[in-house]
């Protein structure tokens, strides 16, 4: 019973964090702040997927979260290269 409440609390916290990151992406003044908020959104989405897999008892969500983690890392590196150099592929 306590695990149900703690999982629900964690879902709520990560969902609120996603909303705050979305707010930062929309209203940030600097492009670097938007990239950081997008990377943080990937991490929060990853945490929500892991929690959902934990709540259902399914292992497929853990594997999907690994794919999302790789996608988040690659997109953050690509955005950073674009900001620094103006192109992604040399």
C-alpha positions, -999 to +999 in steps of 0.1 A: +000+000+000+028+024+008+045+016-025+012+026-043+012+060-027+049+066-032+046+057-069+016+080-073+036+108-056+066+102-079+043+103-110+029+136-098+064+151-092+078+140-126+046+152-144+049+186-127+086+187-137+077+180-173+052+209-172+079+232-158+103+222-184+077+228-211+072+263-197+110+269-198+112+257-234+084+281-245+095+312-225+133+310-222+153+339-235+185+320-243+187+290-267+210+272-242+183+273-216+159+257-240+183+230-248+189+223-212+151+222-205+147+198-234+174+175-221+157+176-187+124+167-203+140+136-218+152+126-183+118+132-167+101+113-195+125+085-189+117+085-152+080+084-160+085+054-183+105+035-157+078+043-130+050+031-154+069-001-160+074-006-123+037+000-117+026-025-144+053-050-136+064-050-173+100-051-185+094-037-219+092-001-206+127-004-192+140-013-226+121+015-242+135+039-216+171+029-227+162+038-263+148+072-251+180+078-231+202+073-261+179+095-282+181+123-256+219+121-254+223+122-292+198+151-296+215+172-269+249+167-285+235+176-319+219+208-306+251+218-288+271+213-319+246+233-339+249+262-315+287+261-314+295+255-350+264+262-370+262+228-386+259+193-372+276+171-398+311+181-410 
